[in-house]
Amino acid sequence: MSSPEDRQEALEEHGLTETQDGFVLSLRGFRKAAQRARALRDQGDQEAARMLALDPDDPVRWEYARCVQIEAFHDEWYESEF
C-alpha cells in the first residue's frame, strides 16, 4: 500500500493540490494538461481540440485542464494500488 507521502508526490507530479473544496491546478499542471490534450487531439478527440482552441486564460480551458489532470492522477494512483 502506498503512503500519504507517495500520494502527495503523485499529486504534485500532476500539478494538483488537494483542498477541502477539491483539487486546485497549478500552472505546471495546466502545462501538463495541455500536453495531454494535444495528444488526445492528435488521436481525434474533438473535445480536446475545442479546449485547445480556447484562450489560455479562459476559465473553461482551465477547468478542462484540471479535469484532465485529475483523471491522469486517478488512473496512475489507482493502477498502482491494484
C-alpha positions as a LaTeX table, in Angstrom:
\begin{tabular}{lrrr}
\hline
Residue & $x$ (\AA) & $y$ (\AA) & $z$ (\AA) \\
\hline
Met1 & 0.00 & 0.00 & 0.00 \\
Ser2 & 1.25 & 3.47 & $-0.80$ \\
Ser3 & 1.85 & 6.09 & 1.84 \\
Pro4 & 0.26 & 9.54 & 2.13 \\
Glu5 & 3.64 & 10.93 & 1.09 \\
Asp6 & 3.54 & 8.87 & $-2.11$ \\
Arg7 & 0.05 & 10.17 & $-2.83$ \\
Gln8 & 1.16 & 13.76 & $-2.24$ \\
Glu9 & 4.13 & 13.24 & $-4.54$ \\
Ala10 & 1.82 & 11.90 & $-7.26$ \\
Leu11 & $-0.49$ & 14.91 & $-6.85$ \\
Glu12 & 2.45 & 17.28 & $-7.19$ \\
Glu13 & 3.67 & 15.41 & $-10.27$ \\
His14 & 0.31 & 16.13 & $-11.90$ \\
Gly15 & 0.32 & 19.76 & $-10.77$ \\
Leu16 & $-2.55$ & 19.30 & $-8.32$ \\
Thr17 & $-3.12$ & 20.39 & $-4.75$ \\
Glu18 & $-5.93$ & 18.88 & $-2.72$ \\
Thr19 & $-8.01$ & 21.23 & $-0.60$ \\
Gln20 & $-11.26$ & 20.91 & 1.34 \\
Asp21 & $-13.07$ & 22.15 & $-1.77$ \\
Gly22 & $-11.41$ & 19.71 & $-4.18$ \\
Phe23 & $-8.38$ & 19.86 & $-6.42$ \\
Val24 & $-6.58$ & 23.05 & $-7.47$ \\
Leu25 & $-4.48$ & 23.08 & $-10.61$ \\
Ser26 & $-1.07$ & 24.76 & $-10.73$ \\
Leu27 & 0.48 & 26.37 & $-13.79$ \\
Arg28 & 2.70 & 23.30 & $-14.09$ \\
Gly29 & $-0.42$ & 21.12 & $-14.09$ \\
Phe30 & $-2.01$ & 23.34 & $-16.73$ \\
Arg31 & 1.02 & 22.87 & $-18.97$ \\
Lys32 & 0.99 & 19.10 & $-18.47$ \\
Ala33 & $-2.72$ & 19.02 & $-19.25$ \\
Ala34 & $-2.08$ & 20.94 & $-22.49$ \\
Gln35 & 0.42 & 18.25 & $-23.50$ \\
Arg36 & $-2.14$ & 15.56 & $-22.77$ \\
Ala37 & $-4.83$ & 17.49 & $-24.63$ \\
Arg38 & $-2.59$ & 17.81 & $-27.69$ \\
Ala39 & $-2.03$ & 14.04 & $-27.65$ \\
Leu40 & $-5.78$ & 13.48 & $-27.32$ \\
Arg41 & $-6.46$ & 15.93 & $-30.16$ \\
Asp42 & $-3.95$ & 14.08 & $-32.33$ \\
Gln43 & $-5.94$ & 10.91 & $-31.65$ \\
Gly44 & $-9.09$ & 12.63 & $-32.91$ \\
Asp45 & $-10.61$ & 13.81 & $-29.63$ \\
Gln46 & $-12.88$ & 16.72 & $-30.61$ \\
Glu47 & $-13.32$ & 17.99 & $-27.04$ \\
Ala48 & $-9.57$ & 18.32 & $-26.64$ \\
Ala49 & $-9.39$ & 20.20 & $-29.94$ \\
Arg50 & $-12.13$ & 22.63 & $-28.83$ \\
Met51 & $-10.44$ & 23.23 & $-25.49$ \\
Leu52 & $-7.05$ & 23.87 & $-27.08$ \\
Ala53 & $-8.68$ & 26.44 & $-29.35$ \\
Leu54 & $-9.74$ & 28.48 & $-26.32$ \\
Asp55 & $-7.58$ & 31.29 & $-24.96$ \\
Pro56 & $-5.19$ & 30.02 & $-22.26$ \\
Asp57 & $-6.78$ & 32.49 & $-19.80$ \\
Asp58 & $-10.29$ & 31.13 & $-20.43$ \\
Pro59 & $-11.70$ & 29.57 & $-17.21$ \\
Val60 & $-13.30$ & 26.79 & $-19.25$ \\
Arg61 & $-9.89$ & 25.76 & $-20.57$ \\
Trp62 & $-8.50$ & 25.76 & $-17.03$ \\
Glu63 & $-11.39$ & 23.61 & $-15.82$ \\
Tyr64 & $-10.84$ & 21.18 & $-18.67$ \\
Ala65 & $-7.12$ & 21.05 & $-17.80$ \\
Arg66 & $-7.95$ & 20.42 & $-14.14$ \\
Cys67 & $-10.23$ & 17.53 & $-15.11$ \\
Val68 & $-7.58$ & 16.06 & $-17.42$ \\
Gln69 & $-5.02$ & 16.13 & $-14.62$ \\
Ile70 & $-7.42$ & 14.70 & $-12.04$ \\
Glu71 & $-8.19$ & 11.84 & $-14.42$ \\
Ala72 & $-4.47$ & 11.23 & $-15.07$ \\
Phe73 & $-3.73$ & 11.27 & $-11.33$ \\
His74 & $-6.65$ & 8.95 & $-10.61$ \\
Asp75 & $-5.61$ & 6.49 & $-13.31$ \\
Glu76 & $-1.99$ & 6.46 & $-12.16$ \\
Trp77 & $-2.76$ & 6.27 & $-8.46$ \\
Tyr78 & $-5.37$ & 3.55 & $-8.62$ \\
Glu79 & $-3.48$ & 1.49 & $-11.18$ \\
Ser80 & $-0.53$ & 1.44 & $-8.78$ \\
Glu81 & $-2.80$ & 0.38 & $-5.91$ \\
Phe82 & $-4.13$ & $-2.74$ & $-7.64$ \\
\hline
\end{tabular}
